[in-house]
């Protein structure tokens, strides 16, 4: 009689929050897959479900509790991890039946909880995991997390209390991971951390052996090496430290994409001081002009907070005027939301919700107008696009080199039946709206 092997347990995963949390989910699943666990696409087929939570804003906590409740109702065997895991009591008050609660980056604790809830029998016949690990993003792009934590103490943020101070990964470990991702089919590497441009500060920018030479633990050196791998390299969460100017040189060389995601948060000096953020808006504008002089097609993305405690109408108008001057390409904004444990909660003169909503609408109207005008100027030009989806009816959608997945605009192509997901093709832009461009692939 042939040996009948036991069916390996299956794990479901719900991943909430930012790309950094998504990378955490991928690491957990890769470790479990190495242990012989299978992945379940739904609650019904899972022996246990992991919910990776977000705990930054109260709205995110509410979404996390709702997701936990959905998993408990549909499956009943739930393990909770992620940023909200720091407040295990709050989770258990609402969902006392969860099997375990762990905080962010506690990969071993999550794997241990899964092993206890649904033991996997050891088997020499277990399939090996892919060398690049398991991914929750499409095959053609990957998030590459280069550090954990943050050394800033912004008054509105509790990330350091959730994820700790900056801890950078050694550069050779990052580059090895990036190589494996590219070899496995990644065409775009999105570099992330809580403060990406501070990478290596905690390592004193030491040099590490790499490919017969050395590479420093510094974002400029790391980006240069990543740019040699042949994939698009897109940088997120870049604080505008002075050495960021050297990243512009790499863009001019074509090593990394002409794209910077910089969390400015505001422009009014008074509000920035209250946020405990650098407050030299004139210098920032001068640097933006210098960047564009060197790389004219650079795309600058940022996020802003409106209605921060103490923000006056003059402060808000200052922000609008600054945005008009800066002419940022991709912009998001959020009405201020108090975060439990944040120092900003103690600030005087909170802005009424109605005023926050009105300012948010005015801000986004300006950002939308700037975006529409910039895209209109691209009509008639050609730009490289990466294909994210093919619709089967002759159309395809993707993103230009100036657009990150999920948060920026899209490129829509006609007569694209010959294209495949992951292709990088030149596109003639024939039309544009406020955020998207439309056209056709050209040879």
C-alpha positions in Angstrom: 0.0 0.0 0.0 1.4 3.5 -0.8 2.0 5.8 2.1 -0.8 8.3 2.6 0.6 11.6 3.9 -1.5 13.8 6.1 -2.9 16.8 4.5 -0.9 19.9 5.6 -2.7 22.5 7.6 -3.9 25.6 5.7 -3.4 29.2 6.9 -5.5 32.2 5.9 -4.1 35.8 6.0 -5.8 39.2 6.2 -3.2 42.0 5.8 -4.2 45.5 6.7 -2.3 48.8 6.8 0.7 50.1 4.9 3.2 48.4 2.6 5.5 47.8 5.6 2.9 45.7 7.2 2.4 43.9 3.9 6.1 42.9 3.9 5.6 41.6 7.5 2.8 39.4 6.2 4.9 38.1 3.4 7.7 37.2 5.9 5.2 35.4 8.1 3.7 33.4 5.2 7.2 32.5 3.9 8.2 31.1 7.3 5.0 29.1 7.6 5.3 27.8 4.0 8.8 26.6 4.9 7.2 24.7 7.8 4.9 22.9 5.4 1.8 25.0 5.8 -0.4 25.7 2.8 -2.2 29.0 2.1 -6.0 29.2 2.0 -7.7 31.8 -0.2 -10.8 31.9 2.0 -11.9 31.5 5.6 -13.7 28.3 5.1 -10.6 26.3 3.9 -8.3 27.6 6.6 -7.3 25.8 9.8 -6.3 29.1 11.3 -6.5 32.7 10.2 -3.9 35.4 10.8 -5.1 39.0 10.9 -2.2 41.5 10.6 -3.6 44.7 12.0 -3.0 48.5 11.7 -3.1 50.5 14.9 -1.9 54.0 13.8 -5.3 55.8 13.7 -8.5 55.2 15.5 -10.2 54.6 12.2 -7.5 52.0 11.4 -8.1 50.3 14.8 -11.8 50.2 14.0 -11.1 48.6 10.7 -8.8 46.0 12.3 -11.4 45.1 15.0 -14.0 44.7 12.2 -11.6 42.4 10.2 -10.9 40.3 13.3 -14.6 40.0 14.0 -15.2 38.9 10.4 -12.5 36.2 10.7 -13.8 35.0 14.1 -17.4 34.8 12.7 -16.3 33.0 9.5 -13.7 30.7 10.9 -13.4 31.0 14.7 -9.7 30.2 15.0 -7.9 33.6 14.7 -4.4 34.8 15.6 -3.9 38.6 15.7 -0.6 40.4 15.0 0.7 43.8 13.8 0.7 47.3 15.2 -2.6 47.0 17.1 -1.2 43.9 18.8 0.5 46.3 21.2 -2.9 46.8 22.8 -3.9 43.1 23.3 -6.3 44.0 26.1 -8.4 46.2 23.7 -8.5 43.4 21.2 -9.5 40.8 23.7 -12.2 43.0 25.2 -14.0 43.0 21.8 -12.9 39.5 20.7 -12.1 37.4 23.7 -11.9 34.2 21.6 -8.8 35.0 19.6 -6.1 32.4 20.0 -3.1 34.7 20.4 -2.1 38.4 20.0 1.4 39.5 19.1 2.9 42.9 18.2 4.5 44.0 14.9 7.7 42.3 13.7 7.2 39.4 16.1 7.4 36.8 13.3 8.6 33.9 15.5 5.8 34.5 18.0 3.2 34.4 15.1 4.7 31.2 13.7 4.7 29.7 17.1 1.1 30.5 17.7 0.2 28.9 14.3 2.1 25.8 15.2 0.3 25.5 18.5 -3.1 26.1 16.9 -2.7 23.9 13.8 0.4 21.6 14.1 2.0 20.6 10.8 3.4 17.1 10.6 7.0 17.0 9.4 7.3 15.5 5.9 10.3 15.1 3.6 7.8 15.5 0.7 6.8 19.1 1.6 7.2 21.4 -1.4 10.0 23.9 -1.2 9.1 27.6 -1.1 10.2 29.8 -3.9 13.7 31.2 -3.4 12.4 34.8 -3.3 9.8 33.8 -0.6 6.0 34.2 -0.8 4.4 37.4 -2.0 1.1 39.1 -1.5 1.7 41.6 -4.3 1.6 40.7 -8.1 4.7 38.9 -9.4 6.0 41.9 -11.3 6.5 44.3 -8.4 7.7 43.9 -4.9 8.1 46.0 -1.7 11.6 45.9 -0.3 11.8 46.9 3.4 15.2 48.1 4.3 14.7 49.2 7.9 12.3 49.0 10.8 11.3 51.7 13.3 11.9 55.5 13.4 14.0 57.9 15.4 11.7 60.9 14.8 9.2 62.0 17.5 6.6 63.8 15.5 3.8 64.9 17.8 1.0 63.3 15.8 2.7 59.9 15.4 3.1 56.8 17.7 5.1 54.7 15.3 8.2 54.7 17.5 6.2 53.3 20.4 4.7 50.6 18.1 7.8 49.7 16.0 10.7 51.1 18.0 13.7 53.2 17.0 15.4 52.8 13.6 17.0 49.4 13.0 18.5 49.1 9.5 19.1 45.8 7.7 22.7 45.2 6.5 23.0 46.3 2.9 24.3 42.9 1.6 21.2 41.2 3.0 18.9 43.7 1.3 20.8 43.4 -2.0 20.6 39.6 -1.9 16.8 39.7 -1.3 16.5 42.2 -4.2 18.5 40.0 -6.5 16.3 37.0 -5.7 13.1 39.1 -6.3 14.4 40.2 -9.8 15.4 36.7 -10.7 11.9 35.5 -9.7 10.3 38.1 -12.1 10.1 41.4 -10.2 10.2 44.3 -12.7 9.8 47.1 -10.1 11.3 47.3 -6.6 9.6 49.7 -4.2 12.0 50.6 -1.4 10.3 51.3 1.9 11.0 52.0 5.5 9.5 54.3 8.1 12.3 56.8 7.2 14.0 55.5 4.1 16.5 58.3 3.8 17.8 57.7 7.3 18.8 54.1 6.3 22.1 53.1 7.9 22.3 55.9 10.5 22.2 53.3 13.3 24.9 51.2 11.6 27.1 54.3 11.3 27.0 53.9 7.6 29.5 51.0 7.9 30.7 49.3 4.8 29.8 45.6 4.2 31.3 43.1 1.7 29.4 42.8 -1.6 30.4 41.1 -4.9 34.1 41.3 -4.3 33.9 44.9 -3.1 32.0 46.9 -0.4 28.8 48.8 -0.1 28.0 51.3 2.6 24.8 51.1 4.7 23.6 54.4 3.2 20.6 55.0 1.1 22.6 56.6 -1.8 25.0 53.6 -2.0 22.1 51.1 -1.6 20.0 52.8 -4.3 23.0 52.8 -6.7 23.5 49.1 -6.2 19.8 48.4 -6.6 19.8 50.4 -9.8 22.2 47.9 -11.3 19.8 45.0 -11.1 17.7 46.0 -14.2 14.4 46.6 -12.4 12.7 49.9 -11.8 13.7 51.2 -8.4 11.1 53.5 -6.7 11.9 55.3 -3.4 9.2 55.9 -0.8 9.1 57.7 2.6 12.1 59.9 1.9 12.7 62.7 4.4 14.5 65.5 2.6 17.9 65.3 4.3 20.7 67.0 2.5 22.1 63.8 1.1 18.8 63.3 -0.8 20.3 65.6 -3.4 22.7 62.8 -4.3 19.7 60.5 -5.1 18.8 63.1 -7.8 22.1 62.4 -9.4 21.2 58.7 -9.6 18.0 59.6 -11.3 19.9 61.8 -13.8 22.1 58.7 -14.5 18.9 56.6 -15.1 19.8 54.2 -12.2 16.6 54.8 -10.3 13.2 56.2 -11.2 12.7 60.0 -11.3 10.2 59.7 -8.4 10.4 60.8 -4.8 7.8 60.2 -2.1 8.5 62.8 0.6 6.1 63.2 3.6 6.1 67.0 3.9 2.9 66.9 6.1 2.5 70.8 6.0 4.2 74.0 5.0 3.3 76.6 7.7 6.3 77.0 10.0 3.9 77.3 13.0 2.2 74.1 12.2 5.4 72.2 11.4 6.8 73.3 14.8 3.7 72.0 16.5 4.2 68.8 14.6 7.9 68.7 15.7 8.9 68.6 12.0 11.6 70.6 10.2 10.2 74.0 9.3 12.2 75.6 6.5 9.7 75.8 3.6 11.7 78.3 1.6 14.8 76.0 1.6 12.6 73.1 0.5 11.2 75.1 -2.4 14.7 76.0 -3.5 15.8 72.4 -3.4 12.7 71.3 -5.4 13.7 73.9 -8.1 17.3 72.5 -8.1 16.0 68.9 -8.4 13.9 69.8 -11.4 16.7 71.7 -13.0 18.8 68.5 -12.9 15.9 66.0 -13.6 13.2 68.0 -15.4 10.7 65.1 -15.4 11.0 64.2 -11.7 7.7 63.3 -10.1 7.3 64.4 -6.5 4.7 62.8 -4.3 3.7 63.8 -0.8 1.0 63.6 1.9 -0.3 66.4 4.0 -2.4 66.8 7.2 -5.0 69.5 7.3 -6.8 70.7 10.4 -3.9 70.0 12.8 -4.6 71.4 16.3 -3.9 75.1 16.3 -3.9 75.4 12.4 -5.4 78.8 11.6 -6.9 80.0 8.4 -3.7 81.9 7.7 -1.7 78.6 8.3 -3.9 76.8 5.9 -3.7 79.5 3.2 0.1 79.4 3.6 -0.1 75.7 2.8 -2.2 76.3 -0.3 0.2 79.0 -1.5 3.1 76.7 -0.9 1.5 73.9 -2.9 0.9 76.3 -5.8 4.6 77.2 -5.7 5.9 73.7 -5.3 3.6 72.2 -8.0 3.9 68.7 -6.6 2.9 66.0 -9.0 1.1 63.5 -6.8 -0.6 64.7 -3.6 -2.7 63.1 -0.9 -4.2 64.8 2.2 -5.9 63.7 5.4 -8.0 65.6 7.9 -6.2 65.4 11.2 -7.3 62.5 13.4 -6.2 62.2 17.0 -4.1 59.1 17.7 -4.3 57.6 21.2 -1.0 58.1 22.9 0.2 60.9 20.6 1.6 64.1 22.1 -0.5 66.2 19.7 -3.6 65.3 21.7 -2.5 67.8 24.4 -2.3 70.7 22.0 -4.7 73.6 22.4 -7.2 74.9 19.8 -8.4 71.7 18.1 -9.9 72.4 14.7 -13.7 71.5 14.4 -14.5 68.6 12.1 -16.5 70.7 9.8 -13.6 73.1 9.2 -11.2 70.1 8.7 -13.5 68.7 6.1 -13.9 72.0 4.3 -10.1 72.6 4.3 -9.5 69.1 3.0 -11.9 69.7 0.1 -10.2 73.0 -0.8 -6.7 71.4 -0.6 -7.6 68.5 -2.8 -9.2 70.8 -5.3 -5.9 72.7 -5.7 -4.0 69.4 -5.9 -6.4 68.0 -8.5 -6.1 71.2 -10.7 -2.2 71.0 -10.5 -2.3 67.3 -11.4 -4.7 67.8 -14.4 -2.5 70.6 -15.8 0.7 68.6 -15.5 -0.8 65.6 -17.2 -2.3 67.7 -19.9 1.2 68.9 -20.8 2.3 65.3 -21.2 -0.3 64.6 -24.0 1.5 63.9 -27.3 4.6 62.7 -25.5 5.9 59.2 -24.9 6.5 57.6 -21.5 7.5 54.1 -20.3 4.7 52.2 -18.7 4.6 49.0 -16.7 1.5 46.8 -17.3 -0.5 45.8 -14.3 -3.6 44.2 -15.9 -4.8 43.1 -19.3 -8.6 43.0 -19.7 -9.0 40.4 -22.4 -10.9 42.8 -24.7 -7.8 44.5 -26.2 -7.2 46.9 -23.4 -4.6 47.1 -20.7 -3.8 49.3 -17.7 -0.6 50.0 -15.9 1.4 52.9 -14.5 3.9 55.3 -15.9 7.4 55.6 -14.3 5.9 58.5 -12.4 3.2 56.5 -10.6 3.4 54.0 -7.7 0.8 51.2 -7.3 -2.3 51.8 -5.3 -1.6 55.5 -4.5 -1.0 57.3 -7.8 -2.6 57.4 -11.2 -3.0 54.8 -13.9 -2.1 54.5 -17.6 -4.8 53.0 -19.8 -3.8 51.5 -23.2 -6.0 50.6 -26.2 -5.0 48.0 -28.9 -3.0 46.2 -26.2 -3.9 42.5 -26.7 -0.3 41.7 -27.4 0.9 42.9 -24.0 1.3 40.9 -20.8 1.3 41.8 -17.1 4.8 43.0 -16.2 5.7 44.2 -19.6 7.5 47.6 -19.7 6.5 49.4 -22.9 6.7 52.9 -24.3 3.3 54.6 -24.5 2.1 57.5 -26.6 -0.1 59.6 -24.4 -3.2 60.6 -26.4 -5.4 62.0 -23.6 -5.4 62.7 -19.9 -7.8 63.5 -17.1 -7.1 64.7 -13.6 -5.0 61.7 -12.5 -4.8 59.2 -15.4 -3.4 59.1 -18.9 -4.7 57.3 -22.0 -2.9 56.1 -25.1 -1.4 53.3 -27.1 1.8 51.3 -26.9 4.4 52.2 -29.5 7.3 50.2 -30.9 
